[in-house]
């Protein structure tokens, strides 16, 4: 069984930065694609970014050029660097690995 733990969220002013981490533990036998999602208050969870086993990345249009997803396979960890944050980036950020979700980490951006 795989467990995901997100961290790194917080309260920042618009224009600020945060670095989110997602550490996987448990029965990890292979490197697989992973993704970050977010859920704003009153809205559905949406996909934000993903990274393949080879390191190829994809982003939702609203974060392109501001967010960067990366992974450190030796540590079973995926990161999401959030730069130039906007109030509309506020929400709970979750990572996902093969259908397994973490508990999420809150990101709040004040204007």
Helices and strands as residue ranges (DSSP letters): E 2-7, E 10-13, E 18-26, E 34-39, E 46-51, E 57-59, G 61-63, E 67-72, G 73-75, E 77-82, G 87-89, E 91-97, E 100-101, E 105-110
